[in-house]
Amino acid sequence: MNLSEEVRNGYLITSEMKKVWNIQMEICKKIFEVCNKHNLRIVCSGGTAIGVLREHGYIPWDDDIDLEMLREDYDKLCSVAKDEFKEPYFFQNAYTDKGYCYGHAQVRKSGTSAILRGDVFKKNHLGIFVDIFILDNVPENTEKLAQLKNKVVPIQNALFFKSFCHLYTSNPISYIKACIKHFPYLPIPLKTLYRKYESQFRKVASSGNVCTLAFTWNSINYGIRPKSMMDHIEWLPFEDMLMPVPDKCAEILTRQYGDFMKPAKAPSMHGGFLVLDSEHDYRTYLPELRKQEFKRKLNKILSIFGLKKYE
């Protein structure tokens, strides 16, 4: 990739952002290498898929790459990940990284930084990453769908609270309410709770449709797609590499986003990174970021009680 600054669709892409993109594509190539070796199906999704069809590369304001795979292929990937992803790559999920609770995996690169505000007090690997979302079977009728939702959403909410409880501490009342709400799950170790969470999705029989239910339940409103889309995968140009695209990708994206071929500036899915650095390890930033975040939280608490801010 040419790392020089350029303008696409009226949007300035800095040289540093291109360096980040370059690392993400490097991670992608590693993931594809592993998947091809073990005959695992994987495709791009979301903004990355739009980028392939519309831009033949990144959407100019995008800051990540999204991939997805069927649960059965994902489970096989997890089984070989320890042997296949060696330094500087790290395969990250709830079982490989303490405190990680998302319903999808990420492959990160050491020696880099991708730090969100909610990550500042965590001990997770925080290098530049590529997302791997999991496509689970969608129950065959609304009654079974409701039953699944009633089982998994409380566990999902508890997982996030246990992993991100520090985000509540700037409001003592909210923190106490959340502790009471999630009390039945608090004594359960995070990995055990996550295993219970994932097991609910594996119990669902195939209905011919799949969705990224473990990522966010809201995806059920727009993200259902036929499982057969994974039967025919085409590799299309994306910057200076090829990206796997599922069958009838344009139809799937239209259902999700409407007229996706018309460029429209959208906010970052991540809400903006505190640090996105292709050349320095995330651990060099954390001490100062933690001081700043502690001060910000302390001042929020002081303001609640009408006390003077800490300078």
Solvent accessible surface area in square Angstrom, and as a share of the most:
residue,aa,sasa,rsa
1,M,55,0.24
2,N,108,0.56
3,L,64,0.32
4,S,67,0.43
5,E,105,0.47
6,E,63,0.28
7,V,96,0.55
8,R,53,0.19
9,N,90,0.46
10,G,74,0.71
11,Y,78,0.29
12,L,88,0.44
13,I,2,0.01
14,T,57,0.33
15,S,40,0.26
16,E,64,0.29
17,M,38,0.17
18,K,3,0.01
19,K,63,0.27
20,V,1,0.00
21,W,0,0.00
22,N,58,0.30
23,I,19,0.10
24,Q,4,0.02
25,M,3,0.01
26,E,62,0.28
27,I,0,0.00
28,C,0,0.00
29,K,101,0.43
30,K,40,0.17
31,I,0,0.00
32,F,11,0.05
33,E,102,0.46
34,V,1,0.00
35,C,1,0.00
36,N,100,0.51
37,K,140,0.59
38,H,64,0.29
39,N,135,0.69
40,L,12,0.06
41,R,83,0.30
42,I,6,0.03
43,V,0,0.00
44,C,1,0.00
45,S,12,0.08
46,G,12,0.12
47,G,20,0.20
48,T,4,0.02
49,A,1,0.01
50,I,14,0.07
51,G,0,0.00
52,V,1,0.01
53,L,43,0.22
54,R,39,0.14
55,E,41,0.19
56,H,114,0.51
57,G,1,0.01
58,Y,3,0.01
59,I,16,0.08
60,P,1,0.01
61,W,42,0.15
62,D,26,0.14
63,D,17,0.09
64,D,8,0.04
65,I,0,0.00
66,D,23,0.12
67,L,0,0.00
68,E,4,0.02
69,M,0,0.00
70,L,1,0.00
71,R,18,0.07
72,E,71,0.32
73,D,5,0.02
74,Y,4,0.02
75,D,46,0.24
76,K,115,0.49
77,L,0,0.00
78,C,43,0.26
79,S,87,0.56
80,V,31,0.18
81,A,5,0.04
82,K,176,0.75
83,D,105,0.54
84,E,27,0.12
85,F,13,0.05
86,K,121,0.51
87,E,128,0.58
88,P,52,0.33
89,Y,35,0.13
90,F,53,0.22
91,F,8,0.04
92,Q,0,0.00
93,N,4,0.02
94,A,3,0.02
95,Y,69,0.26
96,T,67,0.39
97,D,16,0.08
98,K,163,0.69
99,G,21,0.20
100,Y,1,0.00
101,C,2,0.01
102,Y,46,0.18
103,G,4,0.04
104,H,8,0.04
105,A,0,0.00
106,Q,11,0.05
107,V,0,0.00
108,R,11,0.04
109,K,37,0.16
110,S,23,0.15
111,G,34,0.32
112,T,3,0.02
113,S,0,0.00
114,A,2,0.01
115,I,0,0.00
116,L,36,0.18
117,R,105,0.38
118,G,16,0.15
119,D,9,0.04
120,V,1,0.00
121,F,70,0.29
122,K,12,0.05
123,K,173,0.73
124,N,6,0.03
125,H,23,0.10
126,L,1,0.01
127,G,0,0.00
128,I,0,0.00
129,F,8,0.03
130,V,0,0.00
131,D,6,0.03
132,I,0,0.00
133,F,21,0.09
134,I,2,0.01
135,L,2,0.01
136,D,1,0.01
137,N,32,0.17
138,V,8,0.05
139,P,13,0.08
140,E,121,0.54
141,N,65,0.34
142,T,115,0.67
143,E,119,0.53
144,K,95,0.40
145,L,38,0.19
146,A,49,0.38
147,Q,93,0.41
148,L,11,0.06
149,K,89,0.38
150,N,110,0.57
151,K,112,0.47
152,V,2,0.01
153,V,35,0.20
154,P,52,0.33
155,I,6,0.03
156,Q,23,0.10
157,N,59,0.30
158,A,0,0.00
159,L,1,0.00
160,F,72,0.30
161,F,6,0.03
162,K,48,0.20
163,S,12,0.08
164,F,16,0.07
165,C,44,0.27
166,H,31,0.14
167,L,73,0.36
168,Y,79,0.30
169,T,56,0.32
170,S,10,0.06
171,N,60,0.31
172,P,45,0.28
173,I,112,0.57
174,S,45,0.29
175,Y,71,0.27
176,I,100,0.51
177,K,135,0.57
178,A,9,0.07
179,C,32,0.19
180,I,122,0.62
181,K,137,0.58
182,H,13,0.06
183,F,136,0.57
184,P,92,0.58
185,Y,46,0.17
186,L,54,0.27
187,P,102,0.64
188,I,48,0.24
189,P,86,0.54
190,L,34,0.17
191,K,89,0.38
192,T,66,0.39
193,L,0,0.00
194,Y,3,0.01
195,R,127,0.46
196,K,96,0.41
197,Y,2,0.01
198,E,3,0.02
199,S,36,0.23
200,Q,21,0.09
201,F,4,0.02
202,R,112,0.41
203,K,144,0.61
204,V,24,0.14
205,A,83,0.64
206,S,71,0.46
207,S,44,0.29
208,G,38,0.36
209,N,58,0.30
210,V,1,0.00
211,C,0,0.00
212,T,12,0.07
213,L,1,0.00
214,A,2,0.02
215,F,54,0.23
216,T,32,0.19
217,W,24,0.09
218,N,100,0.51
219,S,2,0.01
220,I,27,0.14
221,N,120,0.61
222,Y,99,0.38
223,G,0,0.00
224,I,60,0.30
225,R,10,0.04
226,P,46,0.29
227,K,47,0.20
228,S,64,0.41
229,M,4,0.02
230,M,2,0.01
231,D,91,0.47
232,H,125,0.56
233,I,53,0.27
234,E,104,0.47
235,W,102,0.36
236,L,43,0.21
237,P,71,0.45
238,F,1,0.01
239,E,45,0.20
240,D,86,0.45
241,M,20,0.09
242,L,96,0.48
243,M,0,0.00
244,P,0,0.00
245,V,6,0.03
246,P,10,0.06
247,D,49,0.25
248,K,125,0.53
249,C,9,0.06
250,A,50,0.38
251,E,96,0.43
252,I,9,0.05
253,L,3,0.01
254,T,70,0.41
255,R,131,0.48
256,Q,33,0.15
257,Y,104,0.40
258,G,34,0.32
259,D,104,0.54
260,F,16,0.06
261,M,97,0.43
262,K,143,0.60
263,P,63,0.40
264,A,72,0.56
265,K,121,0.51
266,A,49,0.38
267,P,123,0.78
268,S,42,0.27
269,M,152,0.68
270,H,42,0.19
271,G,70,0.67
272,G,40,0.38
273,F,36,0.15
274,L,66,0.33
275,V,19,0.11
276,L,40,0.20
277,D,18,0.09
278,S,12,0.07
279,E,106,0.47
280,H,98,0.44
281,D,27,0.14
282,Y,18,0.07
283,R,151,0.55
284,T,96,0.56
285,Y,69,0.26
286,L,10,0.05
287,P,77,0.49
288,E,92,0.41
289,L,23,0.11
290,R,77,0.28
291,K,137,0.58
292,Q,99,0.44
293,E,6,0.03
294,F,124,0.52
295,K,80,0.34
296,R,92,0.33
297,K,17,0.07
298,L,54,0.27
299,N,23,0.12
300,K,96,0.41
301,I,48,0.24
302,L,33,0.16
303,S,64,0.41
304,I,84,0.43
305,F,132,0.55
306,G,68,0.66
307,L,105,0.52
308,K,174,0.74
309,K,118,0.50
310,Y,124,0.47
311,E,151,0.68
